[in-house]
Amino acid sequence: MYHDFDMEKILNHIKTTPKKNFILDTDTFNEIDDQFAVTLAMTAEDLNLLGLCAAPFHNQRSSGPADGMEKSYQELLKLRQLIDPEDKMHVPCYRGSDKYMDNIITPVKSDAAENLVRLVNEADDIVYIGVVGCFTNVASALLLDPSIINKAVIILLGGNLFENIDANDFNLVQDRIAARVIFDCGVPVVLLPAMGGSCTDIIHMTNAEVTYYFKDKAGAIGNYLCKIFYDDECEPEEGEYGCNTRQRSIFDIAAPMFARVPDNFVYTIVPARTIDGEGMYREVNDGRKMIYVPHADRNAVLSDFFTTVKKFTTRNA
């Protein structure tokens, strides 16, 4: 099935298709929200997870984009082992780009980019690609084979709310060239703004919630998510239960969640946007549309997340 670049058709497909083809592209070692997103993608019964791709990143947790990508790849392998220790699901993990793009016509070749192309071409239905890290892998795939725009839908977590004017959140600003490729190539985009009080920014989770639902109740992955949340948010002297009101945004679960339940969000179909070289939003004015998601029902998203993961881990205990 092709989407025909019809946003209403895409929304209807998400809502009515029992099991959607999905790929998650993630800078998994960058922040802990990526591990939560991978967990949701792997445990959701209504997602046919075709692959996990490691995206590059560069900040205090990496020495450069190649190091960030490799750390993300190794974290993917760890998560896959925790969730599916006997490899019953056969979810492949792919190394991604080891650098950012130099220009808008030259892809950065990688296992991730090449397999993104292959997976979309081999699928007999629409493939939703959740991008929750730097955009280099997916932009490179679109340059390697532009025809995949006919069957792929990019669920892009990045940028800010349109009223912020600029789109320079962490994901986008690392590789603005890759962002321009995605926005300009014609592939349908679902935009989940990352900052500025946006739909993903308000998906706050507390240590108390993670502990209550997952501590010794959701298998090895539940305990791992408790540990990384606690290590990320709590001071050693507070003790395990001394920081229960600490909260952080778990931005990245929005991408697989929208592919499952768009009605957990407020969304609208709007004229497509792109960005300029400085990361400022610009309307393209060529008739193209995109799905813009400015708000989420935080309680519905988190309730769905905890229920999905616990159901999977209970069934596979």
Backbone bond lengths (Angstrom), bond angles and torsions (degrees), N, CA, C in turn:
res aa  C-N    CA-C-N  psi(-1)  N-CA   C-N-CA  omega(-1)  CA-C   N-CA-C  phi
1 M - - - 1.472 - - 1.523 109.46 -
2 Y 1.321 115.26 137.85 1.458 121.55 175.67 1.530 109.31 -107.45
3 H 1.311 115.93 152.61 1.470 119.59 -176.81 1.521 112.72 -86.63
4 D 1.329 118.08 -14.75 1.465 122.99 178.81 1.527 112.35 58.07
5 F 1.329 117.24 20.45 1.467 123.19 177.76 1.529 112.23 58.76
6 D 1.327 115.21 26.32 1.469 122.97 -178.27 1.529 108.20 -101.83
7 M 1.322 117.09 110.97 1.457 120.53 -174.53 1.531 112.41 -66.86
8 E 1.311 117.43 -34.65 1.462 119.86 176.14 1.526 110.42 -65.32
9 K 1.312 116.38 -39.37 1.465 120.54 177.55 1.520 110.66 -63.92
10 I 1.325 116.94 -39.94 1.464 120.95 178.26 1.520 110.70 -63.36
11 L 1.325 117.54 -46.79 1.462 120.38 178.88 1.521 111.18 -60.58
12 N 1.314 117.00 -42.22 1.461 120.52 178.89 1.521 110.90 -65.15
13 H 1.318 116.42 -37.76 1.463 120.46 178.68 1.529 110.46 -63.19
14 I 1.325 117.31 -44.27 1.464 119.92 179.06 1.530 110.66 -61.13
15 K 1.313 116.32 -42.89 1.463 120.72 -174.51 1.531 112.93 -72.77
16 T 1.328 117.88 -28.31 1.464 120.34 -171.13 1.524 114.50 -109.74
17 T 1.320 118.14 -12.65 1.466 120.38 -178.62 1.523 109.57 -85.28
18 P 1.330 118.12 122.49 1.471 120.01 -174.69 1.527 113.66 -62.36
19 K 1.336 116.89 -33.66 1.465 119.90 -177.88 1.523 108.88 -143.21
20 K 1.335 115.66 110.37 1.460 121.12 -175.64 1.523 111.26 -91.86
21 N 1.342 116.11 140.50 1.461 120.69 171.86 1.526 108.88 -67.17
22 F 1.327 116.34 132.21 1.463 120.13 -175.22 1.523 110.35 -144.43
23 I 1.332 115.42 140.38 1.459 123.41 172.42 1.523 106.52 -127.92
24 L 1.335 116.97 138.37 1.461 120.44 178.12 1.524 109.10 -114.54
25 D 1.325 115.69 124.86 1.464 123.28 177.83 1.528 106.96 -110.25
26 T 1.347 117.34 116.98 1.457 119.74 -164.47 1.522 112.75 -144.87
27 D 1.337 116.08 138.19 1.468 121.42 170.40 1.530 107.92 -88.29
28 T 1.309 115.48 73.60 1.453 123.82 -160.85 1.526 114.35 -61.35
29 F 1.321 117.44 -28.18 1.460 120.09 -176.42 1.528 112.04 -92.46
30 N 1.305 117.45 -1.98 1.467 121.01 -173.88 1.518 111.71 -71.98
31 E 1.339 117.10 -57.67 1.463 122.59 179.11 1.516 108.68 -137.10
32 I 1.319 117.37 162.13 1.455 119.60 -173.58 1.526 113.58 -73.93
33 D 1.322 118.25 -14.53 1.464 118.32 179.07 1.529 111.78 -65.84
34 D 1.337 117.70 -26.08 1.465 120.83 177.47 1.521 111.31 -62.52
35 Q 1.342 116.96 -42.41 1.467 119.64 179.78 1.525 111.13 -62.79
36 F 1.328 116.52 -35.59 1.464 120.05 176.99 1.528 110.29 -67.07
37 A 1.328 116.87 -39.20 1.465 120.80 179.78 1.528 111.17 -66.85
38 V 1.333 116.73 -42.39 1.461 120.16 177.26 1.527 109.87 -61.65
39 T 1.324 116.78 -42.29 1.463 120.73 179.48 1.518 111.14 -60.44
40 L 1.320 117.34 -43.88 1.462 119.88 178.18 1.524 110.94 -63.98
41 A 1.322 117.37 -45.04 1.468 120.35 -178.42 1.526 111.53 -61.23
42 M 1.338 116.56 -37.02 1.459 119.52 -177.86 1.525 113.41 -80.23
43 T 1.317 118.35 -24.90 1.469 120.18 -174.50 1.523 113.56 -100.65
44 A 1.317 118.40 -9.64 1.470 120.97 -176.48 1.529 110.60 -77.60
45 E 1.307 116.57 123.64 1.471 121.43 -179.71 1.523 112.54 -67.04
46 D 1.325 117.40 -24.85 1.457 119.91 -175.82 1.527 113.11 -94.16
47 L 1.342 117.52 11.35 1.462 121.66 173.11 1.522 109.85 -117.31
48 N 1.319 115.69 128.35 1.461 122.13 172.15 1.520 106.55 -93.60
49 L 1.334 115.90 92.45 1.457 121.28 -172.05 1.529 109.68 -76.62
50 L 1.324 115.80 109.00 1.463 121.51 -175.95 1.521 112.38 -84.18
51 G 1.329 118.02 -23.61 1.454 119.66 -179.04 1.506 112.40 177.41
52 L 1.335 114.56 161.40 1.459 123.15 175.85 1.522 107.38 -122.48
53 C 1.331 116.56 129.45 1.462 121.90 -175.99 1.524 109.91 -117.92
54 A 1.326 115.50 135.41 1.464 121.20 179.79 1.521 110.12 -90.11
55 A 1.329 115.82 122.87 1.463 121.88 -178.93 1.529 110.45 -98.02
56 P 1.335 117.40 152.17 1.463 120.48 176.92 1.529 111.50 -74.86
57 F 1.318 116.17 155.92 1.464 120.91 168.55 1.522 108.10 -158.20
58 H 1.327 114.95 157.23 1.461 120.34 179.70 1.518 109.20 -141.68
59 N 1.312 115.41 111.83 1.470 122.91 172.54 1.521 107.52 -156.96
60 Q 1.327 117.15 -155.08 1.462 119.56 -177.10 1.521 113.05 -66.50
61 R 1.328 118.05 -12.51 1.462 121.27 -179.51 1.526 113.10 -96.15
62 S 1.327 116.98 2.78 1.464 119.77 177.71 1.517 109.57 -148.47
63 S 1.327 115.98 157.45 1.465 120.71 178.59 1.514 112.35 -88.84
64 G 1.325 117.23 -6.51 1.455 122.16 179.74 1.511 109.25 169.76
65 P 1.334 119.25 174.57 1.462 120.99 -176.69 1.532 114.03 -59.78
66 A 1.334 117.87 -37.14 1.463 119.79 179.18 1.523 111.27 -65.56
67 D 1.325 116.29 -42.70 1.456 120.93 178.15 1.522 110.77 -65.73
68 G 1.337 116.85 -41.26 1.459 120.15 177.25 1.515 111.83 -61.55
69 M 1.339 116.17 -41.34 1.464 119.47 178.70 1.521 111.04 -64.24
70 E 1.329 117.10 -45.28 1.467 119.72 -178.15 1.531 110.88 -64.72
71 K 1.314 117.32 -41.22 1.467 119.71 176.26 1.531 110.76 -62.78
72 S 1.313 116.65 -37.89 1.465 120.09 177.34 1.523 110.94 -65.93
73 Y 1.318 117.11 -39.91 1.463 121.11 178.14 1.523 110.85 -62.48
74 Q 1.321 116.70 -45.79 1.464 119.78 179.98 1.530 111.19 -64.79
75 E 1.329 116.87 -34.71 1.473 120.14 176.99 1.519 110.54 -67.81
76 L 1.326 117.59 -36.47 1.466 120.27 175.16 1.526 111.31 -60.94
77 L 1.322 116.65 -43.51 1.457 119.87 178.69 1.533 110.61 -61.62
78 K 1.331 116.62 -40.28 1.467 120.59 178.92 1.536 110.58 -63.59
79 L 1.317 116.87 -46.35 1.460 120.45 -179.37 1.527 111.16 -63.60
80 R 1.318 116.35 -42.32 1.469 119.58 179.16 1.522 110.88 -60.27
81 Q 1.334 117.71 -39.94 1.453 121.76 179.15 1.532 111.21 -66.76
82 L 1.326 116.98 -39.00 1.457 120.35 -179.85 1.526 111.77 -68.70
83 I 1.316 116.89 -38.50 1.469 121.26 -176.09 1.520 111.72 -83.07
84 D 1.323 116.62 -38.99 1.466 121.78 -172.47 1.529 109.23 -134.17
85 P 1.334 117.99 67.37 1.467 120.88 -171.06 1.522 114.11 -61.16
86 E 1.317 118.46 -27.58 1.466 121.27 179.49 1.527 112.15 -95.28
87 D 1.335 117.07 6.53 1.466 122.70 177.74 1.527 112.26 54.46
88 K 1.317 115.44 41.18 1.467 119.39 177.79 1.522 112.32 -70.96
89 M 1.352 116.50 -26.80 1.455 120.23 -175.68 1.526 112.79 -86.19
90 H 1.324 116.72 -20.04 1.474 122.26 178.92 1.533 111.98 54.14
91 V 1.315 115.74 48.38 1.466 119.92 178.20 1.529 108.61 -87.18
92 P 1.329 118.99 116.10 1.465 120.27 -179.84 1.527 112.05 -77.92
93 C 1.328 115.12 148.70 1.465 122.27 174.52 1.526 108.12 -116.75
94 Y 1.323 116.44 137.99 1.459 120.83 -175.27 1.529 110.71 -125.84
95 R 1.327 115.24 136.31 1.460 120.43 171.49 1.527 108.71 -71.22
96 G 1.338 115.30 139.23 1.452 120.89 -178.51 1.510 113.71 -103.68
97 S 1.320 115.93 -154.48 1.458 123.49 -174.60 1.522 111.23 -65.85
98 D 1.338 115.66 142.47 1.459 119.89 176.89 1.526 112.26 -101.05
99 K 1.329 116.00 6.36 1.464 121.48 176.00 1.515 108.28 -158.95
100 Y 1.324 116.24 171.12 1.457 121.06 176.46 1.526 109.85 -89.41
101 M 1.326 116.45 168.05 1.457 120.88 -176.35 1.528 111.17 -73.15
102 D 1.328 115.38 145.47 1.467 121.68 178.90 1.522 112.15 -91.18
103 N 1.339 116.92 -28.74 1.465 121.77 -177.75 1.518 108.76 -159.78
104 I 1.321 117.18 173.80 1.460 120.91 -172.09 1.523 113.81 -83.78
105 I 1.326 119.17 2.24 1.467 120.49 -178.75 1.525 113.33 -118.44
106 T 1.323 117.86 -9.59 1.464 120.63 -175.00 1.520 110.84 -111.95
107 P 1.340 118.35 111.47 1.462 119.96 178.87 1.517 111.87 -72.47
108 V 1.326 115.16 156.46 1.459 121.36 169.32 1.524 106.26 -95.29
109 K 1.318 116.62 107.64 1.457 119.91 -175.11 1.525 110.52 -72.38
110 S 1.314 115.32 140.77 1.459 122.35 179.70 1.518 108.58 -162.63
111 D 1.341 116.28 165.97 1.464 119.58 174.77 1.524 110.51 -59.48
112 A 1.333 116.62 -39.00 1.460 119.87 -178.82 1.525 111.05 -62.68
113 A 1.334 117.60 -50.43 1.464 120.75 -177.75 1.523 110.99 -61.59
114 E 1.329 116.42 -44.84 1.462 119.68 -177.83 1.522 111.64 -66.97
115 N 1.323 117.46 -37.55 1.458 119.76 179.73 1.523 112.36 -77.93
116 L 1.316 118.17 -27.34 1.463 119.76 171.00 1.520 110.02 -58.62
117 V 1.327 116.26 -46.42 1.465 120.78 177.43 1.527 110.43 -59.27
118 R 1.323 116.36 -49.07 1.468 120.46 -177.99 1.527 112.03 -61.63
119 L 1.308 117.05 -45.82 1.461 120.59 -176.81 1.522 111.95 -64.11
120 V 1.327 116.80 -40.42 1.466 119.28 177.80 1.525 110.34 -66.29
121 N 1.312 116.87 -44.39 1.469 120.01 -178.54 1.520 112.47 -65.10
122 E 1.331 117.57 -34.63 1.464 120.94 -178.08 1.520 112.79 -79.24
123 A 1.310 118.28 -20.84 1.465 121.15 -175.96 1.524 110.92 -71.15
124 D 1.324 115.42 147.31 1.465 120.14 178.78 1.526 111.70 -99.14
125 D 1.317 116.57 12.21 1.464 121.21 -179.94 1.532 107.47 -150.44
126 I 1.310 115.36 175.94 1.461 121.66 177.93 1.530 110.02 -56.79
127 V 1.328 116.66 141.67 1.461 122.40 175.86 1.529 108.44 -115.22
128 Y 1.320 116.60 122.49 1.461 122.67 177.00 1.530 108.34 -94.01
129 I 1.313 116.16 125.22 1.459 121.35 -179.36 1.521 108.26 -111.17
130 G 1.324 115.89 109.16 1.453 120.83 178.37 1.521 109.49 -84.96
131 V 1.315 116.19 120.11 1.462 121.64 -177.54 1.525 107.63 -111.29
132 V 1.337 116.32 107.68 1.463 120.13 -175.60 1.527 111.45 -119.31
133 G 1.315 116.36 14.33 1.457 122.12 174.41 1.518 108.78 -135.14
134 C 1.323 115.68 -158.69 1.458 121.02 176.15 1.530 110.14 -57.01
135 F 1.325 117.91 148.90 1.467 121.89 -168.53 1.527 114.42 -89.53
136 T 1.328 118.97 5.91 1.460 122.14 -169.16 1.523 113.38 -62.22
137 N 1.329 117.86 -44.74 1.468 120.21 -177.10 1.522 111.80 -59.74
138 V 1.306 116.14 -47.34 1.462 120.20 -175.02 1.525 110.78 -72.01
139 A 1.324 117.90 -41.21 1.466 120.13 176.39 1.523 110.59 -60.32
140 S 1.323 116.95 -40.09 1.462 120.68 179.27 1.527 110.85 -64.67
141 A 1.328 117.45 -40.43 1.464 120.72 176.85 1.524 110.96 -60.77
142 L 1.323 116.44 -41.77 1.468 120.57 179.76 1.522 111.72 -65.34
143 L 1.314 117.26 -30.68 1.462 120.43 176.14 1.524 111.54 -78.88
144 L 1.325 117.66 -34.42 1.458 120.67 178.44 1.523 111.50 -64.54
145 D 1.323 116.69 -37.82 1.466 120.90 179.18 1.527 109.29 -146.84
146 P 1.331 116.88 89.39 1.471 119.96 -177.57 1.522 113.96 -59.85
147 S 1.339 118.04 -19.06 1.467 119.73 -177.15 1.520 112.38 -67.67
148 I 1.329 118.34 -16.94 1.472 118.54 -178.01 1.525 111.67 -68.75
149 I 1.332 118.17 -11.42 1.466 118.69 176.62 1.514 111.38 -62.95
150 N 1.336 118.23 -17.79 1.462 121.18 -178.52 1.518 113.03 -75.37
151 K 1.330 116.96 -19.07 1.460 119.71 -175.89 1.522 113.59 -127.50
152 A 1.333 117.75 -12.60 1.458 121.51 -178.91 1.525 110.99 -93.92
153 V 1.320 115.49 148.48 1.460 123.24 169.51 1.525 106.37 -127.61
154 I 1.332 116.85 126.84 1.455 121.21 -177.54 1.526 109.51 -97.25
155 I 1.320 116.21 117.49 1.462 121.82 173.58 1.523 105.72 -96.02
156 L 1.314 115.32 100.84 1.459 122.77 -165.67 1.523 110.69 -103.08
157 L 1.321 116.44 115.34 1.455 120.55 177.54 1.528 107.50 -99.68
158 G 1.321 114.96 106.97 1.460 119.57 -178.02 1.514 109.96 169.65
159 G 1.315 115.09 173.27 1.451 119.47 -176.26 1.514 111.23 76.68
160 N 1.319 115.53 -176.57 1.459 122.85 178.17 1.520 109.17 -119.73
161 L 1.315 116.23 175.83 1.460 119.90 172.06 1.523 109.85 -58.32
162 F 1.322 117.14 148.29 1.464 120.68 -177.51 1.528 112.24 -57.76
163 E 1.333 117.38 -34.98 1.461 119.22 -178.57 1.528 112.60 -67.97
164 N 1.335 117.01 -12.30 1.467 120.11 175.28 1.524 112.55 -78.10
165 I 1.317 117.42 -7.76 1.466 125.08 178.28 1.524 111.87 73.72
166 D 1.331 117.78 -55.87 1.459 118.62 -178.53 1.523 110.17 -97.07
167 A 1.349 115.28 159.58 1.457 121.81 -175.29 1.518 112.40 -112.19
168 N 1.316 117.19 19.35 1.453 120.62 -166.72 1.529 114.40 -83.31
169 D 1.320 116.83 66.78 1.454 119.59 168.22 1.528 108.45 -85.92
170 F 1.335 117.82 178.91 1.457 121.58 -174.29 1.524 112.35 -61.65
171 N 1.339 117.05 -45.93 1.465 119.49 -178.62 1.523 111.73 -58.97
172 L 1.311 115.95 -47.73 1.462 119.76 -173.72 1.522 112.89 -75.43
173 V 1.320 117.42 -39.32 1.454 119.49 -171.45 1.529 112.09 -70.85
174 Q 1.339 117.33 -21.49 1.465 118.58 177.96 1.525 112.24 -63.06
175 D 1.324 116.88 -36.31 1.459 120.28 -177.30 1.524 109.03 -145.33
176 R 1.331 114.96 77.80 1.463 119.73 179.94 1.522 111.29 -63.09
177 I 1.316 117.11 -30.46 1.469 119.86 178.81 1.523 109.54 -61.99
178 A 1.334 117.32 -45.29 1.463 120.86 178.47 1.525 111.05 -61.68
179 A 1.329 116.69 -39.48 1.465 120.17 177.88 1.527 110.81 -61.56
180 R 1.317 116.77 -42.29 1.468 120.25 179.44 1.527 110.68 -63.57
181 V 1.328 117.56 -38.79 1.469 120.32 177.23 1.518 110.57 -59.23
182 I 1.330 117.14 -47.78 1.460 120.72 -178.38 1.528 111.22 -64.57
183 F 1.321 117.04 -47.05 1.462 120.17 -177.89 1.526 112.51 -66.79
184 D 1.332 117.78 -30.26 1.466 120.59 -171.51 1.522 114.76 -97.43
185 C 1.354 118.09 -15.14 1.468 118.98 -171.00 1.518 113.60 -79.25
186 G 1.328 118.06 -14.30 1.460 120.87 178.71 1.508 114.59 102.90
187 V 1.332 119.11 -7.79 1.458 120.75 178.40 1.531 109.37 -64.93
188 P 1.339 118.07 139.60 1.472 119.32 176.61 1.523 111.47 -61.53
189 V 1.329 115.77 135.07 1.458 122.02 -177.52 1.524 109.84 -122.46
190 V 1.328 115.21 132.08 1.461 122.85 165.26 1.518 105.44 -103.55
191 L 1.323 117.83 115.50 1.456 121.31 -174.97 1.523 110.52 -100.75
192 L 1.334 115.36 117.94 1.456 122.99 176.37 1.516 107.42 -107.76
193 P 1.328 119.02 95.49 1.470 120.09 -178.61 1.518 111.31 -58.27
194 A 1.337 114.57 142.87 1.464 119.11 -172.88 1.522 113.52 -96.02
195 M 1.322 117.77 -26.01 1.462 119.26 -171.82 1.528 110.64 -134.68
196 G 1.348 114.60 174.71 1.456 120.44 175.44 1.506 113.97 82.60
197 G 1.355 117.53 33.39 1.459 119.48 -177.91 1.510 112.39 73.19
198 S 1.322 116.09 28.70 1.463 122.28 -172.94 1.517 111.37 -84.47
199 C 1.336 114.75 -175.37 1.457 120.84 -176.88 1.519 111.72 -61.67
200 T 1.330 118.96 -36.74 1.457 119.56 -178.56 1.525 111.57 -85.51
201 D 1.292 116.87 -31.40 1.464 122.11 -179.30 1.530 111.55 -62.05
202 I 1.328 117.46 -31.16 1.466 120.42 -176.07 1.528 113.24 -88.88
203 I 1.339 117.55 1.26 1.463 119.05 178.03 1.523 108.21 -82.21
204 H 1.328 115.09 74.09 1.460 121.24 -179.38 1.521 109.95 -84.43
205 M 1.316 114.93 140.97 1.454 121.82 175.32 1.528 107.37 -127.77
206 T 1.330 116.77 142.33 1.462 120.00 -179.60 1.524 110.44 -105.10
207 N 1.325 114.75 158.99 1.454 120.05 174.91 1.529 110.97 -59.67
208 A 1.319 116.57 -36.20 1.469 120.39 179.67 1.523 111.03 -62.19
209 E 1.335 116.73 -41.53 1.467 120.07 -179.43 1.519 111.37 -66.71
210 V 1.321 116.64 -46.62 1.458 119.84 -179.81 1.528 110.36 -61.13
211 T 1.324 116.10 -43.90 1.467 120.44 179.79 1.523 111.24 -64.28
212 Y 1.323 116.84 -45.26 1.468 121.08 -177.12 1.525 111.82 -61.65
213 Y 1.316 117.08 -44.50 1.457 119.90 -174.43 1.528 113.63 -85.42
214 F 1.345 117.63 -29.02 1.457 118.99 -168.43 1.523 115.62 -115.61
215 K 1.335 119.81 -26.01 1.460 120.97 -174.05 1.525 110.32 -62.27
216 D 1.339 116.44 111.23 1.463 123.72 -179.89 1.531 112.77 59.63
217 K 1.339 116.50 21.62 1.467 120.17 -177.68 1.532 112.85 -127.53
218 A 1.326 117.97 -7.46 1.468 120.39 -175.61 1.526 110.93 -138.30
219 G 1.324 115.17 41.19 1.445 120.58 174.62 1.518 113.71 66.13
220 A 1.331 114.67 -165.12 1.464 121.17 -176.79 1.520 111.39 -63.80
221 I 1.320 117.27 -37.03 1.464 119.07 -178.17 1.524 110.27 -69.63
222 G 1.334 117.96 -35.54 1.463 120.22 177.91 1.521 111.51 -62.14
223 N 1.312 116.70 -43.80 1.460 120.03 179.13 1.525 111.32 -68.43
224 Y 1.321 116.82 -34.65 1.469 119.29 178.40 1.525 110.66 -66.63
225 L 1.325 117.70 -41.92 1.462 120.28 178.59 1.530 110.45 -64.54
226 C 1.336 116.80 -38.02 1.472 119.47 174.66 1.522 110.74 -59.93
227 K 1.314 116.51 -44.55 1.457 120.93 -176.71 1.524 111.96 -64.13
228 I 1.342 117.03 -47.50 1.466 118.08 -176.37 1.524 110.95 -70.40
229 F 1.330 117.67 -31.91 1.462 119.67 176.43 1.523 109.25 -66.31
230 Y 1.328 116.81 -46.90 1.458 120.94 179.99 1.531 110.92 -61.93
231 D 1.329 116.96 -46.10 1.464 120.79 -179.11 1.520 111.67 -63.41
232 D 1.324 116.34 -32.31 1.468 120.73 -177.33 1.523 111.96 -77.51
233 E 1.324 117.06 -34.69 1.456 120.28 -168.19 1.530 115.49 -109.48
234 C 1.320 118.39 -19.04 1.460 119.78 -168.48 1.524 112.52 -111.55
235 E 1.311 115.32 148.90 1.456 121.75 175.67 1.531 109.25 -86.66
236 P 1.338 118.30 143.28 1.472 120.57 -175.53 1.526 113.67 -54.89
237 E 1.337 116.49 -37.47 1.465 118.37 -175.75 1.528 112.80 -73.23
238 E 1.320 117.43 -10.54 1.468 119.02 -177.34 1.525 112.39 -77.10
239 G 1.324 117.57 -22.67 1.454 119.92 -176.96 1.515 111.01 80.31
240 E 1.315 115.93 163.31 1.466 121.28 -172.31 1.521 112.86 -58.62
241 Y 1.309 117.71 -36.16 1.464 120.40 -176.58 1.528 111.85 -109.48
242 G 1.324 116.30 17.08 1.453 119.62 -176.27 1.514 114.71 -91.91
243 C 1.320 116.51 2.54 1.470 118.07 -177.01 1.524 110.37 -135.68
244 N 1.315 115.96 39.29 1.456 119.82 -172.79 1.519 114.23 -64.10
245 T 1.327 117.49 -22.83 1.461 118.29 179.39 1.522 112.42 -90.29
246 R 1.336 118.31 -4.03 1.449 120.00 177.05 1.524 109.29 -62.15
247 Q 1.308 116.01 136.47 1.453 119.37 -178.52 1.523 110.35 -137.32
248 R 1.316 115.63 157.26 1.458 121.61 174.20 1.526 108.11 -148.81
249 S 1.307 115.10 158.62 1.464 120.16 176.76 1.521 109.54 -76.91
250 I 1.316 115.66 129.39 1.468 121.82 174.76 1.532 106.27 -103.56
251 F 1.329 114.89 64.57 1.459 122.87 -172.65 1.536 113.29 -46.55
252 D 1.352 115.14 -49.15 1.461 119.71 -159.85 1.516 114.92 -72.82
253 I 1.337 118.33 -16.96 1.469 117.44 177.49 1.523 111.02 -66.47
254 A 1.325 117.73 -13.68 1.467 120.10 -179.88 1.522 112.40 -62.04
255 A 1.336 118.34 -34.50 1.468 119.79 -175.67 1.530 112.25 -67.75
256 P 1.342 119.70 -55.47 1.470 117.07 175.60 1.518 112.75 -65.82
257 M 1.336 117.90 -29.36 1.458 119.45 179.23 1.528 111.25 -66.62
258 F 1.337 117.81 -42.02 1.466 118.97 178.93 1.520 110.58 -63.95
259 A 1.327 117.25 -36.28 1.464 120.19 178.29 1.518 111.75 -65.58
260 R 1.317 117.10 -19.16 1.455 121.83 179.64 1.524 111.70 -98.05
261 V 1.349 116.46 -51.93 1.463 121.21 -171.27 1.530 109.40 -136.75
262 P 1.320 118.43 80.92 1.468 118.73 -179.76 1.514 113.77 -61.89
263 D 1.337 117.11 -22.61 1.460 119.09 -179.25 1.522 112.91 -75.12
264 N 1.334 118.26 -0.72 1.465 120.88 167.97 1.531 111.68 -80.37
265 F 1.336 116.05 4.07 1.462 122.31 -176.94 1.519 110.14 -132.07
266 V 1.329 115.32 162.49 1.455 121.86 167.53 1.522 106.85 -98.27
267 Y 1.302 117.62 123.11 1.457 121.25 -176.67 1.525 109.94 -137.70
268 T 1.312 115.26 159.92 1.457 120.95 178.25 1.521 108.74 -150.85
269 I 1.314 116.80 152.68 1.463 122.12 176.01 1.518 108.03 -94.02
270 V 1.327 116.65 123.89 1.458 122.14 -172.76 1.525 109.38 -132.62
271 P 1.345 117.30 163.39 1.469 119.03 171.68 1.525 110.25 -57.27
272 A 1.323 115.59 139.51 1.460 120.61 -176.38 1.525 111.09 -62.17
273 R 1.320 115.50 146.94 1.461 123.07 174.97 1.523 109.24 -113.25
274 T 1.319 115.17 158.10 1.441 123.12 166.11 1.522 107.44 -132.59
275 I 1.316 116.91 -172.51 1.461 120.49 174.20 1.520 108.91 -129.99
276 D 1.318 115.83 158.04 1.462 119.66 173.48 1.529 109.16 -94.94
277 G 1.325 116.75 -173.16 1.444 121.33 -176.37 1.507 114.88 -64.44
278 E 1.340 117.24 -17.89 1.463 121.61 178.04 1.517 112.51 -98.25
279 G 1.327 116.16 3.13 1.453 119.54 179.48 1.516 114.45 82.49
280 M 1.323 117.35 20.31 1.462 121.21 177.45 1.527 109.35 -89.38
281 Y 1.329 116.68 137.05 1.460 120.66 178.29 1.533 110.99 -65.17
282 R 1.341 115.59 141.18 1.458 122.44 174.39 1.526 108.65 -139.75
283 E 1.346 118.00 136.54 1.462 120.31 172.61 1.522 108.67 -75.11
284 V 1.335 116.57 143.94 1.464 119.53 -176.78 1.525 112.40 -88.73
285 N 1.357 117.66 -25.31 1.468 121.97 174.28 1.527 113.58 56.55
286 D 1.338 116.18 39.14 1.466 119.48 177.14 1.523 111.89 -121.50
287 G 1.323 116.91 14.53 1.456 121.15 178.60 1.521 114.44 90.31
288 R 1.322 117.28 -11.35 1.465 119.03 179.64 1.533 110.67 -70.54
289 K 1.328 114.78 152.43 1.460 121.64 178.95 1.531 109.86 -120.96
290 M 1.315 115.17 163.15 1.455 121.36 171.95 1.525 107.95 -142.92
291 I 1.315 116.10 162.13 1.461 121.20 175.38 1.523 107.29 -97.89
292 Y 1.304 115.87 120.90 1.465 123.22 -176.27 1.518 108.10 -110.39
293 V 1.346 116.79 129.71 1.464 122.31 -171.79 1.527 108.95 -121.66
294 P 1.329 118.28 87.54 1.463 120.10 -174.38 1.520 115.37 -82.67
295 H 1.344 118.18 -12.48 1.459 118.54 -173.20 1.525 110.11 -150.06
296 A 1.330 115.40 150.10 1.464 122.42 176.32 1.516 109.96 -126.13
297 D 1.322 115.42 150.91 1.461 121.19 169.34 1.522 106.15 -84.80
298 R 1.314 116.48 95.13 1.465 121.70 -173.89 1.516 111.73 -53.71
299 N 1.326 118.24 -45.14 1.458 121.20 -176.56 1.529 111.10 -65.83
300 A 1.332 116.99 -41.17 1.461 120.12 179.58 1.517 111.28 -66.01
301 V 1.329 116.86 -41.22 1.464 120.90 -179.78 1.526 110.56 -62.75
302 L 1.331 117.08 -48.36 1.458 119.42 -177.05 1.526 112.29 -70.16
303 S 1.328 116.86 -37.96 1.460 119.57 176.79 1.521 110.41 -60.50
304 D 1.324 116.13 -44.48 1.459 121.03 178.74 1.526 110.61 -63.28
305 F 1.327 116.32 -42.74 1.464 120.55 -179.15 1.525 111.41 -60.70
306 F 1.332 117.26 -54.14 1.463 120.37 -177.24 1.534 110.88 -61.50
307 T 1.327 116.48 -40.84 1.462 119.95 -179.00 1.523 111.10 -64.84
308 T 1.320 117.03 -43.15 1.469 121.69 -178.51 1.519 111.46 -62.43
309 V 1.335 116.67 -47.22 1.465 120.14 -177.20 1.529 110.77 -67.62
310 K 1.330 117.35 -43.62 1.465 120.11 -178.85 1.530 110.91 -66.05
311 K 1.312 117.74 -37.84 1.460 121.01 177.93 1.513 110.09 -61.59
312 F 1.333 117.05 -44.31 1.460 121.05 -179.55 1.526 110.61 -64.75
313 T 1.325 116.97 -49.11 1.466 119.66 -175.33 1.532 111.46 -68.23
314 T 1.320 117.52 -33.55 1.464 120.40 176.22 1.527 110.64 -66.32
315 R 1.320 115.26 -43.80 1.467 120.16 -179.28 1.518 111.71 -65.28
316 N 1.330 117.49 -30.90 1.450 121.34 -175.24 1.532 113.35 -104.35
317 A 1.321 116.22 12.85 1.473 120.21 -179.34 1.532 110.69 -67.12
